[in-house]
Amino acid sequence: MKQMLMASAILFTGFGVQAQALKTPAPSSTQVLKQDFGLGNIELSYSRPSVKGRKIFGDVVPFGKVWRTGANQATTLTFSDEVSIGGVAIKPGKYGMITIPGATEWTFIITKDLNVTSPSAYKQENDVVRVKAPSYPMPMNVETFTLSFDDVTNTSISLAMIWEKTYVSFPITTDVDKKVMAQIEQAMKADTRPYFNAAAYYYDNNKDLAQAKIWVDKAIESNPDAYWMTLLKARIHNKMGDKAGAKAMAQKTVELATKGKNDDYIKMASELLSSL
């Protein structure tokens, strides 16, 4: 009896070892991208199938049918701040993204549903917005399905898809100016005021340059060796048409940047001087 019990225990132990889970690489790996945009960020989560010698669009991924835009899991987008897609305001939150591929044009769908992994799971009443985008053929083959954020500016960004020999993208926009201007107005009432950042925003966005000059002067007063501030002042003078003022501040920048051992600012100030 004792020998039988020992044999049973050995057999059970061996079976348990064989029954352990085996971890192998996922055939379509997951990727999560997080991109700063406007005053917030966008997070994209999707899985990445590969071509593996197959014909993808028009075959594995049929034209004219809802596609989860990846493999395995549903594709999702999370916005931390309000954005606009196709002229529709999208509130902060998490959304699903699905597509309807076509031979020359795709439809991108932002949906409230976070679990659309097949055409049968799609419910059009959950659409937030639909946007059409032309697709473009590429001369080279891209093996792994790829989504990316391209052409990033302060107010716009493109969400692009590239796979097999097809490229397609659609724009996402955000209105940051009203928010930034409100922040500047409020910040200028505080004890510690962001003079340099406010002046830089006014310069970069073609606001009141006279006001930008006042603010950068106040910033320089508190930090007279700041060559990045004198360079901004030189650029403000130049944009206002004051070449003499721009030249004087660019020369000052070269002096301060040389003292601070910053070759980048020496180069930028020297380039400005050569353009005057």
C-alpha positions as a Python dict, from the first residue, in 0.01 Angstrom:
ca = {
    (1, 'M'): (0, 0, 0),
    (2, 'K'): (283, 241, 91),
    (3, 'Q'): (454, 174, -243),
    (4, 'M'): (127, 234, -429),
    (5, 'L'): (78, 570, -255),
    (6, 'M'): (433, 676, -337),
    (7, 'A'): (387, 582, -702),
    (8, 'S'): (60, 774, -716),
    (9, 'A'): (227, 1080, -562),
    (10, 'I'): (511, 1068, -817),
    (11, 'L'): (263, 1027, -1103),
    (12, 'F'): (48, 1318, -977),
    (13, 'T'): (356, 1538, -930),
    (14, 'G'): (478, 1462, -1282),
    (15, 'F'): (134, 1540, -1425),
    (16, 'G'): (126, 1870, -1236),
    (17, 'V'): (461, 1975, -1381),
    (18, 'Q'): (346, 1895, -1735),
    (19, 'A'): (20, 2085, -1681),
    (20, 'Q'): (191, 2411, -1592),
    (21, 'A'): (114, 2703, -1822),
    (22, 'L'): (364, 2760, -2103),
    (23, 'K'): (438, 3124, -2183),
    (24, 'T'): (527, 3199, -2544),
    (25, 'P'): (554, 3527, -2740),
    (26, 'A'): (219, 3669, -2850),
    (27, 'P'): (168, 3632, -3227),
    (28, 'S'): (43, 3995, -3237),
    (29, 'S'): (216, 4203, -2971),
    (30, 'T'): (44, 4490, -2791),
    (31, 'Q'): (171, 4846, -2816),
    (32, 'V'): (71, 5144, -2603),
    (33, 'L'): (167, 5492, -2727),
    (34, 'K'): (134, 5810, -2523),
    (35, 'Q'): (174, 6142, -2701),
    (36, 'D'): (169, 6488, -2544),
    (37, 'F'): (-70, 6704, -2741),
    (38, 'G'): (-194, 7056, -2679),
    (39, 'L'): (-230, 7096, -2304),
    (40, 'G'): (-291, 6724, -2249),
    (41, 'N'): (-202, 6390, -2406),
    (42, 'I'): (-343, 6107, -2616),
    (43, 'E'): (-291, 5740, -2532),
    (44, 'L'): (-333, 5472, -2798),
    (45, 'S'): (-352, 5098, -2727),
    (46, 'Y'): (-364, 4835, -3004),
    (47, 'S'): (-217, 4501, -3113),
    (48, 'R'): (15, 4450, -3408),
    (49, 'P'): (-37, 4161, -3651),
    (50, 'S'): (217, 4087, -3927),
    (51, 'V'): (172, 4019, -4298),
    (52, 'K'): (343, 3675, -4294),
    (53, 'G'): (321, 3635, -4672),
    (54, 'R'): (-54, 3700, -4688),
    (55, 'K'): (-252, 3950, -4893),
    (56, 'I'): (-396, 4179, -4627),
    (57, 'F'): (-627, 4452, -4755),
    (58, 'G'): (-909, 4323, -4968),
    (59, 'D'): (-849, 3967, -4844),
    (60, 'V'): (-752, 3901, -4479),
    (61, 'V'): (-900, 4244, -4400),
    (62, 'P'): (-1201, 4278, -4635),
    (63, 'F'): (-1296, 4609, -4792),
    (64, 'G'): (-1625, 4763, -4684),
    (65, 'K'): (-1651, 4583, -4349),
    (66, 'V'): (-1589, 4696, -3992),
    (67, 'W'): (-1238, 4608, -3874),
    (68, 'R'): (-1109, 4625, -3517),
    (69, 'T'): (-794, 4792, -3658),
    (70, 'G'): (-542, 4548, -3524),
    (71, 'A'): (-555, 4197, -3385),
    (72, 'N'): (-678, 4026, -3067),
    (73, 'Q'): (-792, 4322, -2855),
    (74, 'A'): (-999, 4626, -2943),
    (75, 'T'): (-810, 4943, -3034),
    (76, 'T'): (-866, 5232, -2791),
    (77, 'L'): (-786, 5603, -2769),
    (78, 'T'): (-778, 5799, -2444),
    (79, 'F'): (-787, 6179, -2449),
    (80, 'S'): (-689, 6371, -2136),
    (81, 'D'): (-823, 6697, -2279),
    (82, 'E'): (-1095, 6792, -2528),
    (83, 'V'): (-1003, 6743, -2894),
    (84, 'S'): (-1185, 6773, -3226),
    (85, 'I'): (-1214, 6505, -3495),
    (86, 'G'): (-1404, 6569, -3816),
    (87, 'G'): (-1537, 6894, -3671),
    (88, 'V'): (-1690, 6712, -3371),
    (89, 'A'): (-1576, 6798, -3018),
    (90, 'I'): (-1457, 6487, -2829),
    (91, 'K'): (-1472, 6515, -2451),
    (92, 'P'): (-1188, 6377, -2236),
    (93, 'G'): (-1219, 6003, -2184),
    (94, 'K'): (-1153, 5661, -2332),
    (95, 'Y'): (-1299, 5558, -2670),
    (96, 'G'): (-1281, 5270, -2913),
    (97, 'M'): (-1140, 5319, -3262),
    (98, 'I'): (-1251, 5100, -3550),
    (99, 'T'): (-1222, 5135, -3926),
    (100, 'I'): (-1392, 5042, -4249),
    (101, 'P'): (-1108, 4995, -4501),
    (102, 'G'): (-1162, 5066, -4869),
    (103, 'A'): (-953, 5034, -5183),
    (104, 'T'): (-898, 5411, -5205),
    (105, 'E'): (-1073, 5552, -4896),
    (106, 'W'): (-1110, 5449, -4533),
    (107, 'T'): (-1366, 5540, -4268),
    (108, 'F'): (-1233, 5592, -3916),
    (109, 'I'): (-1494, 5555, -3641),
    (110, 'I'): (-1456, 5680, -3285),
    (111, 'T'): (-1704, 5489, -3071),
    (112, 'K'): (-1818, 5481, -2710),
    (113, 'D'): (-1784, 5101, -2724),
    (114, 'L'): (-1444, 4981, -2599),
    (115, 'N'): (-1484, 4615, -2700),
    (116, 'V'): (-1551, 4599, -3073),
    (117, 'T'): (-1339, 4306, -3190),
    (118, 'S'): (-1565, 4180, -3471),
    (119, 'P'): (-1822, 4326, -3715),
    (120, 'S'): (-2104, 4161, -3520),
    (121, 'A'): (-2005, 4351, -3203),
    (122, 'Y'): (-2030, 4691, -3373),
    (123, 'K'): (-2329, 4914, -3295),
    (124, 'Q'): (-2357, 5227, -3504),
    (125, 'E'): (-2564, 5403, -3235),
    (126, 'N'): (-2248, 5417, -3022),
    (127, 'D'): (-2060, 5623, -3284),
    (128, 'V'): (-1913, 5950, -3161),
    (129, 'V'): (-1783, 6057, -3501),
    (130, 'R'): (-1698, 5914, -3841),
    (131, 'V'): (-1429, 6062, -4062),
    (132, 'K'): (-1326, 5959, -4413),
    (133, 'A'): (-963, 5962, -4525),
    (134, 'P'): (-797, 5874, -4856),
    (135, 'S'): (-553, 5581, -4859),
    (136, 'Y'): (-223, 5590, -5044),
    (137, 'P'): (-20, 5307, -5197),
    (138, 'M'): (342, 5274, -5090),
    (139, 'P'): (636, 5139, -5291),
    (140, 'M'): (765, 4925, -5002),
    (141, 'N'): (604, 4656, -4789),
    (142, 'V'): (559, 4713, -4414),
    (143, 'E'): (550, 4377, -4238),
    (144, 'T'): (400, 4476, -3901),
    (145, 'F'): (79, 4675, -3858),
    (146, 'T'): (170, 5016, -3722),
    (147, 'L'): (-26, 5309, -3582),
    (148, 'S'): (158, 5631, -3506),
    (149, 'F'): (118, 5999, -3419),
    (150, 'D'): (266, 6216, -3694),
    (151, 'D'): (291, 6585, -3794),
    (152, 'V'): (263, 6707, -3434),
    (153, 'T'): (202, 7080, -3378),
    (154, 'N'): (59, 7273, -3084),
    (155, 'T'): (-292, 7247, -3227),
    (156, 'S'): (-298, 6948, -3465),
    (157, 'I'): (-173, 6593, -3497),
    (158, 'S'): (-224, 6306, -3742),
    (159, 'L'): (-308, 5951, -3640),
    (160, 'A'): (-156, 5737, -3915),
    (161, 'M'): (-188, 5371, -4013),
    (162, 'I'): (73, 5194, -4222),
    (163, 'W'): (66, 4825, -4314),
    (164, 'E'): (145, 4606, -4612),
    (165, 'K'): (163, 4871, -4888),
    (166, 'T'): (-107, 5107, -4759),
    (167, 'Y'): (-86, 5438, -4574),
    (168, 'V'): (-383, 5632, -4438),
    (169, 'S'): (-423, 5902, -4171),
    (170, 'F'): (-672, 6146, -4025),
    (171, 'P'): (-624, 6473, -3831),
    (172, 'I'): (-700, 6547, -3467),
    (173, 'T'): (-708, 6910, -3354),
    (174, 'T'): (-733, 7103, -3029),
    (175, 'D'): (-797, 7467, -2941),
    (176, 'V'): (-529, 7568, -2693),
    (177, 'D'): (-507, 7943, -2753),
    (178, 'K'): (-816, 8037, -2554),
    (179, 'K'): (-698, 7824, -2261),
    (180, 'V'): (-342, 7957, -2267),
    (181, 'M'): (-456, 8319, -2292),
    (182, 'A'): (-685, 8264, -1993),
    (183, 'Q'): (-392, 8112, -1800),
    (184, 'I'): (-168, 8408, -1884),
    (185, 'E'): (-434, 8655, -1774),
    (186, 'Q'): (-475, 8476, -1442),
    (187, 'A'): (-100, 8422, -1391),
    (188, 'M'): (-25, 8792, -1437),
    (189, 'K'): (-237, 8864, -1129),
    (190, 'A'): (-21, 8643, -908),
    (191, 'D'): (283, 8747, -705),
    (192, 'T'): (520, 8534, -917),
    (193, 'R'): (453, 8597, -1284),
    (194, 'P'): (573, 8387, -1581),
    (195, 'Y'): (705, 8682, -1780),
    (196, 'F'): (941, 8484, -2005),
    (197, 'N'): (694, 8206, -2092),
    (198, 'A'): (418, 8458, -2161),
    (199, 'A'): (648, 8665, -2383),
    (200, 'A'): (754, 8352, -2571),
    (201, 'Y'): (393, 8250, -2628),
    (202, 'Y'): (306, 8596, -2759),
    (203, 'Y'): (608, 8589, -2992),
    (204, 'D'): (544, 8235, -3122),
    (205, 'N'): (174, 8299, -3183),
    (206, 'N'): (191, 8650, -3334),
    (207, 'K'): (23, 8823, -3042),
    (208, 'D'): (89, 9177, -2917),
    (209, 'L'): (467, 9212, -2965),
    (210, 'A'): (485, 9537, -2764),
    (211, 'Q'): (342, 9348, -2466),
    (212, 'A'): (581, 9060, -2532),
    (213, 'K'): (873, 9305, -2519),
    (214, 'I'): (754, 9448, -2184),
    (215, 'W'): (733, 9098, -2037),
    (216, 'V'): (1071, 8979, -2165),
    (217, 'D'): (1231, 9297, -2026),
    (218, 'K'): (1086, 9216, -1684),
    (219, 'A'): (1215, 8858, -1713),
    (220, 'I'): (1566, 8983, -1801),
    (221, 'E'): (1560, 9223, -1504),
    (222, 'S'): (1537, 8927, -1267),
    (223, 'N'): (1793, 8716, -1459),
    (224, 'P'): (2030, 8942, -1656),
    (225, 'D'): (2267, 8659, -1756),
    (226, 'A'): (1992, 8449, -1918),
    (227, 'Y'): (2106, 8430, -2281),
    (228, 'W'): (1785, 8245, -2383),
    (229, 'M'): (1590, 8552, -2271),
    (230, 'T'): (1810, 8799, -2459),
    (231, 'L'): (1775, 8586, -2772),
    (232, 'L'): (1396, 8601, -2740),
    (233, 'K'): (1417, 8978, -2700),
    (234, 'A'): (1636, 8997, -3013),
    (235, 'R'): (1377, 8798, -3208),
    (236, 'I'): (1094, 9019, -3081),
    (237, 'H'): (1283, 9331, -3193),
    (238, 'N'): (1342, 9170, -3533),
    (239, 'K'): (975, 9077, -3579),
    (240, 'M'): (879, 9434, -3484),
    (241, 'G'): (1110, 9565, -3756),
    (242, 'D'): (1367, 9709, -3512),
    (243, 'K'): (1689, 9581, -3673),
    (244, 'A'): (1917, 9789, -3448),
    (245, 'G'): (1751, 9654, -3132),
    (246, 'A'): (1764, 9301, -3269),
    (247, 'K'): (2135, 9335, -3349),
    (248, 'A'): (2221, 9471, -3006),
    (249, 'M'): (2037, 9191, -2824),
    (250, 'A'): (2177, 8921, -3055),
    (251, 'Q'): (2529, 9045, -2981),
    (252, 'K'): (2444, 9042, -2610),
    (253, 'T'): (2325, 8684, -2648),
    (254, 'V'): (2656, 8579, -2806),
    (255, 'E'): (2845, 8736, -2515),
    (256, 'L'): (2630, 8571, -2248),
    (257, 'A'): (2616, 8234, -2422),
    (258, 'T'): (2994, 8237, -2466),
    (259, 'K'): (3029, 8303, -2094),
    (260, 'G'): (2776, 8028, -2025),
    (261, 'K'): (2951, 7790, -2270),
    (262, 'N'): (2636, 7720, -2469),
    (263, 'D'): (2728, 7667, -2835),
    (264, 'D'): (2366, 7622, -2945),
    (265, 'Y'): (2268, 7974, -2840),
    (266, 'I'): (2589, 8120, -2983),
    (267, 'K'): (2496, 7959, -3315),
    (268, 'M'): (2133, 8079, -3308),
    (269, 'A'): (2230, 8435, -3216),
    (270, 'S'): (2504, 8440, -3481),
    (271, 'E'): (2258, 8321, -3746),
    (272, 'L'): (2019, 8599, -3647),
    (273, 'L'): (2302, 8855, -3672),
    (274, 'S'): (2397, 8734, -4020),
    (275, 'S'): (2035, 8774, -4135),
    (276, 'L'): (2006, 9139, -4021),
}
